[in-house]
């Protein structure tokens, strides 16, 4: 699903809103989420899950083609932990 798909779904759900308003809402939501993650804040969306920033330390890895050792610098990554409601829905559809 792409951002444009989300906008289309919301337009169908709320026909009283115009495309520009819905697009601004979706873009604003994602901008706010990116801003919060950039500041190191946690984003919790009940039923969906939690986004947070994790730091990965620097490490030495090996190039599989040449066997040469390379240094990989530390970096930050976004981690998503699935919520209970979404997990239950996924497992119900999978027949687990």
trRosetta pair geometry for C-beta under 8 A, 3 or more apart (Angstrom, degrees):
i j d omega theta_ij theta_ji phi_ij phi_ji
1 5 4.6 -124 -159 81 79 144
1 6 6.6 88 158 -51 114 82
2 5 4.9 107 53 0 67 101
2 6 7.5 -125 103 -3 42 85
3 6 5.6 -51 -154 32 39 113
3 7 6.5 40 149 -19 67 103
3 26 6.3 135 -168 150 96 133
3 30 7.3 -33 -115 -43 125 155
4 7 5.5 -50 -149 35 36 115
4 8 6.4 39 151 -20 66 104
5 8 5.7 -52 -148 36 32 112
5 9 6.3 34 153 -20 65 105
6 9 5.7 -54 -148 36 31 112
6 10 6.4 28 154 -16 64 107
6 26 5.8 138 108 -129 119 137
7 10 5.9 -58 -149 39 30 109
7 11 6.3 33 152 -22 64 106
7 19 7.2 57 168 -152 117 78
7 22 5.4 122 -151 127 81 114
7 23 5.7 24 -127 -87 135 69
7 26 5.5 -92 -80 -6 86 159
8 11 5.6 -53 -147 34 32 114
8 12 6.6 31 154 -17 64 103
9 12 5.9 -56 -154 35 31 110
9 13 6.3 26 151 -16 65 110
10 13 5.5 -56 -142 41 35 111
10 14 5.9 -17 171 27 71 106
10 17 7.4 -38 143 72 97 139
10 22 4.9 161 104 -153 124 125
10 25 7.6 -149 161 77 162 129
10 26 7.1 -165 11 -60 155 115
11 14 6.9 -74 -128 63 21 71
11 15 7.1 59 169 -100 60 51
11 17 7.0 -121 -115 81 58 95
11 19 6.3 5 -99 -95 132 71
11 22 5.6 -114 -69 3 79 172
12 15 7.1 1 -152 -67 24 84
14 17 4.6 27 123 11 113 114
14 22 7.2 160 72 -89 117 117
17 21 4.9 -120 -171 83 98 128
17 22 5.2 109 127 -54 126 95
18 21 5.1 94 59 9 74 103
18 22 7.2 -149 96 -2 37 91
19 22 5.9 -62 -147 41 31 108
19 23 6.0 32 157 -21 68 110
20 23 5.7 -55 -144 38 28 112
20 24 6.3 30 156 -20 63 107
21 24 5.8 -56 -150 36 29 111
21 25 6.5 30 152 -20 64 105
22 25 5.6 -53 -149 34 33 113
22 26 6.4 28 156 -15 66 106
23 26 6.0 -56 -146 39 30 107
23 27 6.1 25 158 -13 66 111
24 27 5.9 -56 -139 43 27 108
24 28 5.9 30 159 -21 63 112
25 28 5.8 -58 -144 39 24 112
25 29 6.3 28 155 -23 62 106
26 29 5.8 -53 -150 32 29 113
26 30 6.6 21 156 -11 64 106
27 30 6.0 -60 -149 41 31 106
27 31 6.1 33 154 -21 67 109
28 31 5.6 -53 -142 37 30 113
28 32 6.3 32 157 -20 64 105
29 32 5.9 -57 -151 35 27 110
29 33 6.5 26 152 -18 63 107
30 33 5.5 -52 -147 36 35 113
30 34 6.3 34 155 -18 67 104
31 34 5.8 -55 -147 38 30 109
31 35 6.2 33 153 -21 65 108
32 35 5.6 -53 -145 36 30 114
32 36 6.4 31 155 -19 64 105
33 36 5.8 -54 -148 35 30 110
33 37 6.4 25 155 -14 64 108
33 43 5.6 33 -138 -103 87 163
33 51 7.1 48 -169 62 109 154
34 37 5.8 -57 -146 41 31 108
34 38 6.1 37 154 -25 65 107
35 38 5.6 -54 -147 33 28 115
35 39 6.6 20 155 -11 62 108
36 39 5.9 -63 -153 41 30 106
36 41 4.2 -78 -176 69 85 121
36 42 7.9 -64 153 62 115 15
36 43 5.6 107 101 -67 141 103
37 40 7.6 53 -175 -72 34 16
37 41 6.8 -93 -75 58 28 71
37 43 6.7 -46 -62 -16 89 119
37 51 6.4 -51 -88 133 118 119
37 52 7.8 -179 -122 -141 86 25
37 53 5.6 131 -167 -55 79 107
37 78 6.0 -5 -158 -104 142 114
40 53 5.4 -93 -126 48 56 136
42 50 6.2 -4 -179 -173 106 107
42 51 7.1 163 -162 84 57 54
42 52 4.4 -14 -114 -96 86 103
43 50 6.8 160 84 -157 53 56
43 51 4.3 2 56 54 106 102
43 52 7.4 -172 25 -69 64 57
44 49 8.0 -111 -142 132 56 31
44 50 4.8 -13 -105 -106 74 92
45 48 4.1 -5 100 48 112 122
45 49 6.5 13 58 52 89 44
45 50 7.5 178 24 -84 62 43
45 51 8.0 33 1 -3 101 95
45 83 7.3 -103 88 -39 70 142
46 83 6.8 124 -169 -141 32 152
46 85 7.7 58 155 7 67 133
47 83 5.4 107 140 111 10 152
47 84 7.9 -65 -118 62 39 69
47 85 3.9 -28 -142 51 71 146
47 86 6.4 106 157 -35 58 85
48 82 8.0 -96 158 -149 44 56
48 83 5.2 81 77 8 21 132
48 85 7.6 -28 -48 68 31 108
48 86 5.6 63 -135 -42 36 135
49 80 5.6 60 123 180 140 88
49 81 5.5 -176 -170 89 104 50
49 82 4.6 -67 -94 -128 130 26
49 83 4.2 -134 -72 -24 53 81
49 86 6.2 -56 -41 33 96 144
50 80 7.2 160 82 -153 46 50
50 81 4.8 -4 55 54 96 100
50 83 7.2 114 -19 -69 72 85
51 78 5.9 -9 -168 -174 101 107
51 79 7.3 151 -155 78 50 47
51 80 5.5 -19 -98 -98 71 76
52 78 7.4 154 80 -153 25 62
52 79 5.5 -23 67 61 76 96
52 81 7.7 4 15 0 104 105
53 76 5.3 4 -175 -178 109 115
53 77 7.3 152 -153 78 62 31
53 78 6.1 -42 -97 -99 61 58
53 79 7.3 140 -122 14 11 85
54 76 7.0 158 80 -155 38 65
54 77 5.6 -23 63 65 89 82
54 78 7.8 129 17 -128 79 11
54 79 4.7 50 -12 -23 120 126
55 74 6.5 10 -180 178 96 112
55 75 7.6 175 -153 95 59 29
55 76 5.4 -36 -99 -99 63 75
56 59 7.9 -59 156 -10 97 112
56 74 6.2 177 90 -155 60 64
56 75 5.4 -3 54 61 105 73
56 76 7.3 177 14 -93 77 23
56 77 6.0 37 -19 -1 116 112
57 74 5.4 -40 -149 -107 31 102
58 71 6.7 3 -179 -178 111 93
58 72 6.4 171 -157 90 61 60
58 73 5.4 -37 -109 -148 100 32
58 74 4.5 -64 -48 -47 74 76
59 71 7.8 169 92 -155 32 54
59 72 5.2 -6 62 56 76 107
60 69 5.6 2 180 -173 109 109
60 70 7.2 159 -157 79 62 34
60 71 5.8 -35 -102 -101 71 60
60 72 7.3 176 -96 15 19 81
61 69 7.4 153 82 -153 32 60
61 70 5.7 -25 68 65 82 86
61 72 5.4 40 0 -21 115 121
62 67 6.2 -17 -177 -155 111 41
62 68 7.1 155 -155 78 64 32
62 69 5.8 -39 -99 -98 70 56
62 70 7.3 144 -110 18 19 80
63 66 4.7 13 97 45 125 91
63 67 6.6 -40 72 16 79 13
63 68 4.7 11 29 54 120 83
63 69 7.8 -128 3 -66 81 11
63 70 5.8 75 -43 -15 93 120
64 67 7.8 28 -151 -70 20 47
82 86 5.4 -122 -170 86 95 117
82 87 5.0 112 130 -65 122 96
82 90 7.8 -43 -168 8 148 144
83 86 4.9 84 60 16 86 103
83 87 6.7 -151 92 -9 40 93
84 87 5.7 -60 -144 39 28 113
84 88 6.2 28 158 -20 65 107
85 88 5.9 -56 -150 35 28 110
85 89 6.5 25 153 -16 63 107
86 89 5.7 -55 -147 38 33 111
86 90 6.2 33 155 -20 67 106
87 90 5.9 -54 -147 36 29 110
87 91 6.3 20 158 -11 64 110
88 91 6.0 -61 -144 43 28 105
88 92 6.1 32 155 -25 65 108
89 92 5.7 -53 -143 33 29 113
89 93 6.6 24 159 -14 63 106
90 93 6.1 -61 -154 38 28 106
90 94 6.3 20 153 -15 65 113
91 94 5.6 -57 -140 41 34 110
91 96 4.4 -79 -161 65 87 112
92 95 7.9 39 173 -67 28 27
92 96 7.9 -78 -61 49 20 73
